[in-house]
Amino acid sequence: MPLTTKPLKQTRTISGEEIDLRDAAEHIERYFRNNLAWGESLAPVDVDILQTILDVLVYADDLAAELGPEMLCPILAAPGPGQLDARPWLRYALARLLELPAGVADGWSEWVWPRVERIYKRTAGALAEIYHGQTVKVVCPWCDGRTEDQPVGGAHTWQVEVLPNNQVAIVCHGTNCNPPPEHVTTWLWGKPCWPITAWEKLAQRLQPAS
């Protein structure tokens, strides 16, 4: 059940063979790491913000490409290399929607709305303006940010989530994350969970690690 205390056996013990496989994966990841690979290499920009800009541009271009032919209008050329401003394609899509006849506009609005909502949520998430699904840019001190994609660690595994009782909490999605009982008393579907009331103590715990 969600929001219960940790059972006596919450996480399984990693076998010796699994430890050897994990160590081998870490060795391979470090051996092949370069400036273009995930890991400890530093990026000159905020990767999440850059990815958000690209995603919004792709979504806007898709909208323009669908709405242009419907109105028999000249199709707006797809963005070229170095073009990151999605506003021309968003303005084009909006102009086509405003030109639709009243009887047709309702059907197209139902098709457009989920795509526009996706742009909104993607942007709001990058700007930390939504709670559910927001990534906390902290490496968990208990699982070291280990995931299936990053067995060497360093991933941001903490996410802010709205729980079934509408309470806001941080949940760690790291591999085999198992904090000691004095640092976490609440678990959500087998994952360590810190309700908003525990965030001050959690922050104090992270300061020495930082």
C-alpha positions, 0 to 999 in steps of 0.5 A: 500500500502507498505511504506505509512504513518500510516492510522488513525486507523492502529490497533484495540483496544483490548477488555476487554475479550481479555485482560483477555484471554491474562493475563490468558495465561501469568499466565499459561505460567509463572506458568509452566515455567522451565529451558526447557521452552521458556521465561526468562530462560537463555540458556548456548549457543546461541540457534539459532546457536545450532539449525542451527548446528542441521539443517545442520546436518539433511540436510546433512544426508538426502543428504547422505541417498538419494545419497548412494543407488543410487550409490549402495554404503555402506550407511553412518550411521546416526549421533549419540548422540553428533555428530554435525559435518556435514562435513562427510555427506557432503563429502560423498554426494559430493563424490557420486555426482562426481561418477554419470555418466554425463547423470544422474548427471544433473538430480540429480544436480537439485534435490540436489541444493535446498537442498544445497541452504537451508544449505547455507541460514540457515548458512548465516542467523545464521552468519548475512551474509544475509539481508532478513529474518535476526532476530534482537536480540532486544525486541521491546520497543512498543509491548514488543516482544509479539507474539501468541506463546509468549503472555507474551512477550520477543520474537525477533519480528524485522526482516530485510527485502528487500522491494518491491523497493529493500530497506532494512528495519526493520519490527516488526512482534509483536502482535498489535505493535503500536509505536507513530507517532514520532518514526515510519512514515512508515508502511509495510502491517500494520506493523511498518517499519524502512527503513535503513535511519532511523536505526541511530535514531532507535538505539538512541531510543533503547539505553535508553531502554537498 
